[in-house]
């Protein structure tokens, strides 16, 4: 969005790295941008970090909620805050708007996939052209010299590896440079830049928790719910020793502290690929008392949905109803007759089973 709108960017005062927003691996966030946005009648300006992502265009996270003093109503899913002397209420999208957004995302995804297929086809043509030239060289035929492109696509590399032929690839990859071992061959400007950000990559993470930055997190539970206090899982001697080692390390580094909280959940150890162990907590009992339910206004469109007459209408209803499958027990079993209808090359047949699934 920033590139498309040509928005002026600012240098991020505290750059950091992200790993989970897209498939491009580790992403370094170094830029910020002032964005003016509008939600209904509410208009404002927010300072956003610029990151490549596909989830949405703008995320209003905890810093924005803290600055605005936002109050969230978990039952109605509404946000309340004041802008000057004016009281602002932000309401969620209705199901029909959610459905329109889903359809829009699907269309954009289809266009992106079509573009990737086209690029893949062009890459295969380039590979076939290179193979043809190589065969001519082996047969002693003169090959026509054209413009050489030394860049190669990932799918072309995979294809070359699959046919068991020798392949030499020069891979350019970002690496971490240890500034203490820099040689004199680097320009002074590069050396100063690496030394400036040397504190971002410490050899060991410092002990203790980071300072409070004005954002306190809490989890609201169902009023009157009893705290779960589960016993520990049985472990073998090796697992018990490893668990104690990890807990001692957390206590020594002040990343955890002893607590007499009446709420307790068990811990399990899961093996990693490198042979070490990952400590995980079983929080299912905590999640069960977090008080999540559906707003009746949001499911009104589903309750009043007319009986479908085409496969496309069944697909639209199924997609919107699936949005709330978390709140319906045995949803997949109930919706099985409708799910079977939206499969590829299935004809529209509306019988008693489909009607029962639709009404339930």
ZIBELBEL-V657276 format. One record per backbone hydrogen bond with DSSP energy under -0.5 kcal/mol. CO is the residue of the C=O (numbers start at 1). NH is the residue of the N-H. E is the energy in kcal/mol with one decimal. If there is no record, write none. Layout:
co: [CO,CO]
nh: [NH,NH]
e: [E,E]
This chain:
co: [1,2,2,8,10,12,16,18,21,27,27,28,29,30,31,32,33,33,35,35,37,39,41,42,44,46,46,48,49,51,58,59,61,62,63,64,65,65,66,68,71,72,73,73,78,79,80,81,82,83,83,86,86,88,89,90,94,94,95,96,97,98,99,100,101,102,103,104,105,106,107,108,109,110,111,112,113,114,115,116,117,118,119,120,121,122,123,124,125,126,127,128,129,130,131,132,133,134,135,136,137,148,153,154,155,156,157,158,159,160,160,161,167,169,170,171,175,177,178,179,183,187,188,189,190,191,192,193,195,197,198,214,218,222,228,236,237,238,239,240,241,242,243,244,245,246,247,248,249,250,250,251,253,262,264,266,268,270,272,276,277,278,280,281,283,284,286,287,289,295,295,297,299,300,302,310,311,312,313,314,315,316,317,318,319,320,321,322,324,325,327,328,330,331,333,335,336,337,338,340,343,347,349,351,352,353,354,355,356]
nh: [5,6,7,34,32,15,29,27,54,18,29,30,16,12,50,10,35,48,37,46,44,42,43,39,37,35,48,33,51,53,60,61,65,66,67,68,69,70,69,82,80,74,77,78,73,90,71,88,84,85,86,83,88,81,91,79,97,98,99,100,101,102,103,104,105,106,107,108,109,110,111,112,113,114,115,116,117,118,119,120,121,122,123,124,125,126,127,128,129,130,131,132,133,134,135,136,137,138,139,141,140,150,157,158,159,160,161,162,163,163,165,164,169,171,172,173,177,179,181,182,186,191,192,193,194,195,196,197,198,200,201,216,220,225,264,240,241,242,243,244,245,246,247,248,249,250,251,252,253,255,256,254,208,264,230,282,280,278,275,272,279,270,268,283,287,288,289,290,222,298,299,300,303,304,305,314,315,316,317,318,319,320,321,322,323,323,324,325,327,328,329,331,334,335,336,339,340,341,342,343,346,349,351,355,356,357,358,359,360]
e: [-2.5,-0.7,-2.0,-0.5,-2.5,-0.5,-3.5,-3.2,-0.7,-3.3,-0.6,-0.7,-1.3,-2.8,-2.3,-3.5,-0.6,-2.7,-0.5,-2.5,-2.0,-2.0,-0.5,-2.6,-2.3,-2.7,-0.7,-2.3,-0.6,-0.5,-0.5,-1.0,-1.9,-2.7,-2.4,-2.0,-0.9,-2.4,-0.6,-0.6,-2.7,-0.8,-1.8,-1.1,-2.8,-2.5,-2.9,-3.5,-0.5,-0.5,-1.7,-3.0,-0.5,-2.0,-0.6,-2.1,-0.7,-2.2,-2.5,-2.1,-2.4,-2.3,-2.5,-2.3,-2.4,-2.3,-2.2,-2.3,-2.4,-2.4,-2.3,-2.2,-2.5,-2.4,-2.0,-2.2,-2.4,-2.0,-2.2,-2.5,-2.4,-2.2,-2.2,-2.2,-2.1,-2.0,-2.1,-2.7,-2.3,-2.0,-2.2,-2.2,-2.1,-2.1,-2.2,-2.0,-2.0,-2.1,-1.8,-2.7,-1.1,-0.6,-1.6,-2.2,-1.9,-2.3,-2.3,-1.7,-0.9,-0.5,-1.1,-1.2,-0.5,-0.8,-0.6,-0.7,-0.5,-0.8,-1.5,-1.1,-1.0,-2.1,-2.4,-1.7,-2.4,-2.2,-1.7,-1.3,-1.0,-1.3,-1.2,-0.5,-0.5,-2.0,-2.4,-2.6,-2.2,-2.3,-2.7,-2.2,-2.0,-2.3,-2.3,-2.5,-2.1,-2.2,-2.3,-2.6,-2.3,-2.3,-1.2,-0.8,-3.7,-0.5,-2.2,-2.4,-2.9,-3.2,-1.3,-3.0,-0.5,-2.6,-2.8,-1.1,-2.4,-1.5,-1.3,-1.2,-2.8,-1.1,-1.0,-0.5,-2.2,-2.0,-1.1,-1.8,-2.5,-2.1,-2.3,-2.8,-2.3,-1.9,-2.8,-2.2,-0.6,-0.7,-1.7,-1.5,-1.6,-1.1,-0.5,-1.1,-2.3,-2.8,-0.9,-2.7,-2.2,-0.8,-1.0,-0.9,-1.5,-0.7,-0.7,-2.1,-2.5,-2.1,-2.2,-2.4,-2.1]
